[in-house]
């Protein structure tokens, strides 16, 4: 019967046991898949900022927050945060359509009755 080490440090337990032929006999730590390093970790900050700026563009000063939402949405799109960027772009368009100042700047204010 093989003696099993309960230590968290696998290197020191393998070298201190007599009769152990090395790490090729037993490897307790599986290696992560090679594409695991490419996956983004944590909260997507730029995508979240795009959504927050889009909501602020709808309910507050649209001429400040709608361009910020557009910029953050485009950055999130190029960073691979597709869902966050899409929601940010939708909120950006909604903020654009609810802001008379931005509509006037774009010259499409004549659509309003």
N, CA, C and O of each residue as an XYZ file, in Angstrom:
452
protein
N       0.845     -1.170      0.000
C       0.000      0.000      0.000
C       0.893      1.236      0.000
O       1.863      1.322      0.753
N       0.543      2.194     -0.863
C       1.348      3.407     -1.010
C       0.912      4.440      0.020
O      -0.279      4.657      0.245
N       1.898      5.069      0.636
C       1.638      6.096      1.631
C       1.273      7.395      0.919
O       1.983      7.825      0.010
N       0.163      8.023      1.328
C      -0.329      9.227      0.678
C       0.011     10.441      1.539
O      -0.281     10.464      2.735
N       0.628     11.446      0.923
C       0.999     12.645      1.650
C      -0.185     13.608      1.711
O      -0.909     13.769      0.729
N      -0.376     14.240      2.852
C      -1.469     15.198      3.029
C      -0.971     16.635      3.040
O      -1.715     17.546      3.401
N       0.262     16.843      2.653
C       0.850     18.163      2.651
C       0.374     18.940      1.428
O       0.141     18.358      0.369
N       0.229     20.261      1.579
C      -0.130     21.112      0.454
C       1.067     21.377     -0.446
O       0.903     21.693     -1.624
N       2.261     21.251      0.098
C       3.477     21.454     -0.669
C       3.945     20.105     -1.174
O       4.535     19.331     -0.421
N       3.688     19.812     -2.446
C       3.976     18.480     -2.984
C       5.461     18.270     -3.237
O       5.918     17.127     -3.248
N       6.226     19.330     -3.439
C       7.641     19.182     -3.744
C       8.434     18.694     -2.537
O       9.294     17.824     -2.678
N       8.156     19.243     -1.347
C       8.932     18.854     -0.171
C       8.581     17.445      0.285
O       9.444     16.741      0.810
N       7.338     17.017      0.099
C       6.957     15.685      0.548
C       7.508     14.608     -0.366
O       7.814     13.507      0.093
N       7.643     14.906     -1.662
C       8.161     13.914     -2.586
C       9.650     13.692     -2.382
O      10.132     12.565     -2.499
N      10.388     14.766     -2.075
C      11.825     14.620     -1.931
C      12.203     14.031     -0.583
O      13.284     13.457     -0.451
N      11.339     14.158      0.429
C      11.693     13.666      1.749
C      11.329     12.198      1.950
O      11.852     11.563      2.865
N      10.450     11.646      1.122
C      10.056     10.246      1.288
C      11.105      9.321      0.686
O      11.528      9.529     -0.452
N      11.534      8.299      1.431
C      12.487      7.350      0.852
C      11.770      6.410     -0.113
O      10.616      6.039      0.103
N      12.460      6.038     -1.160
C      11.913      5.089     -2.117
C      11.039      5.715     -3.176
O      10.486      5.007     -4.017
N      10.901      7.025     -3.153
C      10.087      7.696     -4.169
C      10.974      7.954     -5.380
O      12.049      8.540     -5.248
N      10.542      7.532     -6.536
C      11.384      7.645     -7.722
C      11.269      9.002     -8.406
O      11.999      9.256     -9.364
N      10.392      9.873     -7.958
C      10.310     11.213     -8.539
C       8.904     11.564     -8.964
O       7.970     10.793     -8.743
N       8.751     12.722     -9.571
C       7.418     13.198     -9.930
C       6.795     12.463    -11.101
O       5.593     12.600    -11.332
N       7.578     11.675    -11.861
C       6.969     10.985    -12.987
C       6.083      9.833    -12.548
O       5.251      9.374    -13.330
N       6.236      9.345    -11.306
C       5.402      8.258    -10.822
C       4.019      8.758    -10.430
O       3.017      8.103    -10.720
N       3.955      9.926     -9.766
C       2.676     10.447     -9.290
C       2.719     11.971     -9.389
O       3.557     12.617     -8.760
N       1.818     12.534    -10.174
C       1.730     13.987    -10.311
C       0.402     14.445     -9.722
O      -0.628     14.344    -10.388
N       0.401     14.956     -8.465
C      -0.870     15.294     -7.812
C      -1.536     16.551     -8.359
O      -2.740     16.730     -8.172
N      -0.792     17.423     -9.026
C      -1.389     18.671     -9.505
C      -1.605     18.597    -11.008
O      -0.637     18.585    -11.768
N      -2.861     18.546    -11.451
C      -3.116     18.523    -12.899
C      -2.805     19.883    -13.500
O      -3.039     20.918    -12.875
N      -2.286     19.874    -14.698
C      -1.961     21.114    -15.390
C      -3.232     21.705    -15.993
O      -4.071     20.970    -16.513
N      -3.382     23.053    -15.926
C      -4.566     23.666    -16.538
C      -4.475     23.561    -18.051
O      -3.380     23.435    -18.599
N      -5.616     23.612    -18.730
C      -5.582     23.564    -20.194
C      -4.836     24.769    -20.744
O      -4.840     25.826    -20.114
N      -4.197     24.641    -21.900
C      -3.391     25.744    -22.417
C      -4.192     26.988    -22.755
O      -3.636     28.086    -22.737
N      -5.484     26.860    -23.066
C      -6.270     28.052    -23.406
C      -6.854     28.731    -22.170
O      -7.569     29.724    -22.310
N      -6.575     28.231    -20.966
C      -7.113     28.843    -19.754
C      -6.498     30.207    -19.503
O      -7.143     31.064    -18.898
N      -5.274     30.436    -19.946
C      -4.635     31.732    -19.738
C      -5.237     32.798    -20.642
O      -5.123     33.986    -20.340
N      -5.871     32.410    -21.734
C      -6.437     33.370    -22.666
C      -7.806     33.874    -22.233
O      -8.263     34.903    -22.730
N      -8.470     33.173    -21.319
C      -9.799     33.579    -20.891
C      -9.689     34.756    -19.935
O      -8.849     34.743    -19.035
N     -10.537     35.790    -20.118
C     -10.491     36.921    -19.202
C     -10.986     36.515    -17.825
O     -11.956     35.767    -17.698
N     -10.327     37.003    -16.815
C     -10.685     36.666    -15.451
C     -11.285     37.902    -14.780
O     -10.857     39.025    -15.045
N     -12.264     37.695    -13.921
C     -12.846     38.778    -13.160
C     -13.996     39.459    -13.878
O     -14.569     38.922    -14.826
N     -14.315     40.642    -13.408
C     -15.445     41.411    -13.921
C     -14.994     42.222    -15.129
O     -13.941     42.858    -15.078
N     -15.764     42.215    -16.214
C     -15.413     43.037    -17.372
C     -15.691     44.508    -17.087
O     -16.832     44.961    -17.184
N     -14.654     45.243    -16.738
C     -14.805     46.632    -16.283
C     -15.298     47.532    -17.413
O     -16.211     48.331    -17.204
N     -14.720     47.423    -18.587
C     -15.109     48.314    -19.687
C     -16.553     48.058    -20.111
O     -17.292     49.001    -20.392
N     -16.958     46.796    -20.158
C     -18.339     46.481    -20.506
C     -19.321     46.995    -19.467
O     -20.385     47.509    -19.811
N     -18.967     46.860    -18.214
C     -19.813     47.394    -17.146
C     -19.891     48.913    -17.192
O     -20.945     49.497    -16.940
N     -18.770     49.548    -17.516
C     -18.768     51.011    -17.640
C     -19.645     51.457    -18.809
O     -20.319     52.483    -18.721
N     -19.640     50.692    -19.903
C     -20.485     51.032    -21.047
C     -21.956     50.984    -20.666
O     -22.731     51.855    -21.061
N     -22.342     49.972    -19.904
C     -23.744     49.856    -19.485
C     -24.117     50.972    -18.515
O     -25.192     51.562    -18.625
N     -23.236     51.257    -17.574
C     -23.517     52.327    -16.599
C     -23.616     53.675    -17.305
O     -24.529     54.453    -17.028
N     -22.679     53.958    -18.218
C     -22.739     55.227    -18.946
C     -23.974     55.300    -19.844
O     -24.541     56.376    -20.032
N     -24.390     54.161    -20.396
C     -25.606     54.149    -21.211
C     -26.846     54.466    -20.394
O     -27.705     55.228    -20.837
N     -26.945     53.886    -19.206
C     -28.089     54.170    -18.330
C     -28.052     55.623    -17.864
O     -29.084     56.293    -17.824
N     -26.860     56.106    -17.512
C     -26.751     57.508    -17.113
C     -27.073     58.442    -18.280
O     -27.611     59.530    -18.074
N     -26.745     58.020    -19.503
C     -27.066     58.834    -20.673
C     -28.551     58.936    -20.921
O     -29.017     59.936    -21.467
N     -29.310     57.919    -20.529
C     -30.761     57.962    -20.705
C     -31.401     58.855    -19.652
O     -32.285     59.651    -19.971
N     -30.968     58.733    -18.408
C     -31.671     59.400    -17.311
C     -31.050     60.712    -16.863
O     -31.688     61.448    -16.109
N     -29.838     61.041    -17.289
C     -29.222     62.311    -16.879
C     -28.770     63.055    -18.130
O     -29.435     62.982    -19.164
N     -27.681     63.750    -18.055
C     -27.175     64.551    -19.167
C     -26.646     63.640    -20.272
O     -25.547     63.094    -20.168
N     -27.433     63.484    -21.320
C     -27.093     62.570    -22.392
C     -25.889     62.995    -23.199
O     -25.140     62.145    -23.680
N     -25.683     64.294    -23.361
C     -24.572     64.763    -24.175
C     -23.220     64.508    -23.516
O     -22.183     64.652    -24.165
N     -23.215     64.133    -22.242
C     -21.964     63.766    -21.564
C     -21.768     62.256    -21.592
O     -20.691     61.777    -21.947
N     -22.801     61.504    -21.221
C     -22.637     60.076    -20.980
C     -22.849     59.197    -22.211
O     -22.320     58.087    -22.259
N     -23.601     59.658    -23.201
C     -23.825     58.832    -24.396
C     -22.520     58.654    -25.196
O     -22.232     57.532    -25.612
N     -21.729     59.696    -25.426
C     -20.445     59.447    -26.108
C     -19.502     58.553    -25.294
O     -18.771     57.742    -25.862
N     -19.519     58.699    -23.978
C     -18.701     57.811    -23.137
C     -19.173     56.369    -23.246
O     -18.355     55.449    -23.275
N     -20.481     56.167    -23.305
C     -21.021     54.819    -23.466
C     -20.632     54.233    -24.819
O     -20.324     53.045    -24.918
N     -20.645     55.057    -25.854
C     -20.255     54.587    -27.178
C     -18.781     54.184    -27.203
O     -18.431     53.139    -27.751
N     -17.932     54.998    -26.621
C     -16.494     54.689    -26.587
C     -16.233     53.416    -25.797
O     -15.496     52.543    -26.254
N     -16.828     53.304    -24.620
C     -16.625     52.104    -23.793
C     -17.198     50.863    -24.465
O     -16.629     49.778    -24.341
N     -18.304     51.004    -25.166
C     -18.889     49.860    -25.866
C     -17.992     49.382    -26.997
O     -17.836     48.178    -27.200
N     -17.407     50.308    -27.728
C     -16.508     49.917    -28.813
C     -15.237     49.265    -28.273
O     -14.740     48.300    -28.853
N     -14.713     49.785    -27.169
C     -13.531     49.170    -26.551
C     -13.875     47.773    -26.053
O     -13.098     46.838    -26.247
N     -15.034     47.621    -25.413
C     -15.454     46.302    -24.927
C     -15.666     45.334    -26.084
O     -15.383     44.143    -25.957
N     -16.158     45.832    -27.200
C     -16.354     44.989    -28.376
C     -15.023     44.440    -28.889
O     -14.918     43.262    -29.228
N     -14.011     45.301    -28.942
C     -12.704     44.863    -29.422
C     -11.950     44.030    -28.391
O     -11.020     43.305    -28.745
N     -12.337     44.125    -27.125
C     -11.713     43.292    -26.093
C     -12.370     41.926    -25.980
O     -11.902     41.079    -25.218
N     -13.441     41.697    -26.721
C     -14.087     40.393    -26.728
C     -15.243     40.253    -25.756
O     -15.726     39.142    -25.539
N     -15.693     41.331    -25.175
C     -16.830     41.301    -24.250
C     -18.094     41.611    -25.055
O     -18.678     42.688    -24.941
N     -18.494     40.641    -25.865
C     -19.546     40.873    -26.852
C     -20.894     41.224    -26.229
O     -21.545     42.174    -26.664
N     -21.315     40.478    -25.226
C     -22.634     40.722    -24.625
C     -22.678     42.089    -23.945
O     -23.657     42.825    -24.067
N     -21.606     42.417    -23.231
C     -21.572     43.710    -22.539
C     -21.544     44.851    -23.550
O     -22.202     45.873    -23.353
N     -20.793     44.681    -24.618
C     -20.711     45.726    -25.636
C     -22.046     45.909    -26.353
O     -22.440     47.038    -26.647
N     -22.746     44.807    -26.636
C     -24.033     44.893    -27.321
C     -25.067     45.624    -26.457
O     -25.804     46.477    -26.952
N     -25.115     45.287    -25.177
C     -26.056     45.971    -24.274
C     -25.683     47.438    -24.144
O     -26.560     48.302    -24.121
N     -24.384     47.730    -24.059
C     -23.934     49.123    -23.985
C     -24.296     49.910    -25.233
O     -24.683     51.075    -25.145
N     -24.173     49.275    -26.403
C     -24.549     49.956    -27.644
C     -26.055     50.203    -27.726
O     -26.489     51.257    -28.191
N     -26.847     49.234    -27.276
C     -28.301     49.445    -27.254
C     -28.681     50.606    -26.336
O     -29.523     51.432    -26.688
N     -28.059     50.664    -25.166
C     -28.342     51.768    -24.252
C     -27.821     53.092    -24.803
O     -28.404     54.145    -24.550
N     -26.730     53.038    -25.550
C     -26.192     54.244    -26.176
C     -27.171     54.791    -27.226
O     -27.395     56.000    -27.296
N     -27.743     53.918    -28.024
C     -28.728     54.339    -29.027
C     -29.984     54.883    -28.340
O     -30.551     55.884    -28.778
N     -30.414     54.223    -27.268
C     -31.584     54.720    -26.530
C     -31.286     56.081    -25.915
O     -32.148     56.959    -25.916
N     -30.092     56.267    -25.398
C     -29.714     57.573    -24.853
C     -29.631     58.633    -25.926
O     -29.980     59.790    -25.692
N     -29.168     58.242    -27.115
C     -29.109     59.183    -28.226
C     -30.506     59.625    -28.641
O     -30.735     60.804    -28.908
N     -31.440     58.678    -28.693
C     -32.799     59.011    -29.131
C     -33.584     59.792    -28.083
O     -34.574     60.439    -28.424
N     -33.175     59.751    -26.827
C     -33.881     60.486    -25.775
C     -33.203     61.801    -25.412
O     -33.655     62.490    -24.497
N     -32.137     62.161    -26.103
C     -31.430     63.401    -25.796
C     -31.667     64.430    -26.905
O     -31.160     64.264    -28.015
N     -32.424     65.478    -26.624
C     -32.663     66.505    -27.652
C     -31.391     67.244    -28.054
O     -31.260     67.680    -29.198
N     -30.456     67.385    -27.119
C     -29.207     68.083    -27.430
C     -28.399     67.297    -28.458
O     -27.896     67.870    -29.424
N     -28.275     65.995    -28.252
C     -27.534     65.174    -29.209
C     -28.262     65.064    -30.543
O     -27.627     65.043    -31.598
N     -29.583     64.993    -30.501
C     -30.343     64.964    -31.752
C     -30.150     66.258    -32.530
O     -30.020     66.237    -33.754
N     -30.130     67.386    -31.821
C     -29.890     68.672    -32.476
C     -28.481     68.766    -33.040
O     -28.282     69.315    -34.124
N     -27.492     68.231    -32.306
C     -26.120     68.242    -32.799
C     -25.958     67.381    -34.042
O     -25.175     67.710    -34.933
N     -26.690     66.293    -34.103
C     -26.606     65.412    -35.260
C     -27.463     65.904    -36.431
O     -27.318     65.428    -37.556
N     -28.351     66.854    -36.159
C     -29.183     67.391    -37.237
C     -30.385     66.554    -37.556
O     -30.994     66.726    -38.612
N     -30.747     65.648    -36.669
C     -31.935     64.841    -36.922
C     -33.053     65.196    -35.946
O     -33.955     64.391    -35.717
N     -33.000     66.372    -35.383
C     -34.033     66.797    -34.471
C     -35.339     67.088    -35.201
O     -36.392     67.184    -34.569
N     -35.284     67.227    -36.509
C     -36.518     67.488    -37.267
C     -37.413     66.272    -37.308
O     -38.558     66.373    -37.748
N     -36.909     65.077    -36.845
C     -37.770     63.898    -36.752
C     -38.805     64.045    -35.631
O     -39.872     63.431    -35.673
N     -38.477     64.861    -34.638
C     -39.396     65.014    -33.500
C     -40.584     65.879    -33.907
O     -40.408     66.830    -34.668
N     -41.767     65.584    -33.432
C     -42.940     66.388    -33.803
C     -42.928     67.762    -33.162
O     -43.847     68.552    -33.379
